[in-house]
Amino acid sequence: MKTIRRLFYRDILASVGFVAIAFLALFYFLDFVDGLDSIGRRGRMAWHVALSGLYELPGHLYDLLPIAVLIGTIYSMARMAQASEFTILRTGGLGPWRALRLLATLGLAFGALNFIVGDYLVPESERASVLLGARFDGGRRIDGAGAWLKDRISTPQGEGSMSINVAGIDASGVLQHVRRFEFDADGRLTSRTTAREATVGADGTWTLRDVSITHWPAARGDTPTVRIENLPSLSFRSKLNAGVVAAAVLPLSSMTTLELWRYSVHLDDQAQATQQVKIRFWQKALYPLSCLVMVALALPFAYLQARAGSISLKVFGGIMLGIAFVLLNNLAGHIGMLSDWTPWMVATAPSLLFLLLSMAAFTWLVRYR
């Protein structure tokens, strides 16, 4: 059994590694070519574009690893079937379910690798890529109306609320053009604070610089005057710590699974929309298991005889299956957000569908071929 396991794992690992390197080389070339038109603008040089492409590689590996696992495993299984190696192994006692267990173990190992890449390498590379772009663009402007954060505060009239708007972030991670709006318990605006820049500590301490505060009367009986106050700096405490702020101003792809969960809990506490973040959390949490689905989907190809098609045709079929899985996974996420479907069901539906397809094909081939 050890010999069979070594034969399977060595062949599949080599095939998957070759496919993954080929994909990464292709995508790095495309990213580099796409960034060539930015050379010479605001001090950008060729090595900056090359470095930016390197920052994108962990993200590409995370997205493409299940497809590489599928194509590499199909190639190995089809090659063994064409050379009658798999037939000999079956004659020697390698039953269908034992073969499935061998591949399932390898699939779990690929899933663990995908989890490590997605939760450790991708967030760091995404943040480095964002800050590198901000270095040359004079800061990263957040799309639309900027990033909005909400928190509850205590006021003399009771519990109020505070909304903070951040327009952008510079290369050093300092927030740019920050606005804070405070509301009383009745929802009336009591003050507006604008600042040129701000920093946020891990404990939720905000430090604003070049501050201008506009105060409105807190109650109807107060003197109807508006007071404006200018300060060089202002500090205040909030539940909006550095992690929550980073989640709001940086792409969701730069967050780990745990950070996505914490951010969704914060949005729930503040009665804000959470559908997109929850779907992203479940997709990120379950995506490593797609490697297990891919090896299960590849196993039926070992039971196809050589006359059923050449290796190139089977590999092409694997590529089409991988593309279909990625498209269905992305499509399910968008439809789930539009239709307000249950997030965990949206994330599991594509993998569950392909797993059922692979098991049906595997059972049929073992029983009737």
Secondary structure, DSSP 8 states (H G I E B T S, - for coil): -HHHHHHHHHHHHHHHHHHHHHHHHHHHHHHHHHHGGGTTSTT--HHHHHHHHHHHHHHHHHHHHHHHHHHHHHHHHHHHHHTTHHHHHHHTT--HHHHHHHHHHHHHHHHHHHHHIIIIIHHHHHHHHHHHHHHHHTSEE-STT-EEEEEEEEETTEEEEEEEEEEEE-TTS-EEEEEEEEE-TTS-EEEEEEEEEEEE-TTSEEEEEEEEEEE--SSTTS----EEEEEEEEEEE-S--HHHHHHHHS-GGGS-HHHHHHHHHHHHHTT---HHHHHHHHHHHHGGGHHHHHHHHHGGGGGS-GGG--HHHHHHHHHHHHHHHHHHHHHHHHHHHHHT--HHHHHHHHHHHHHHHHHHHHHHHHHH-
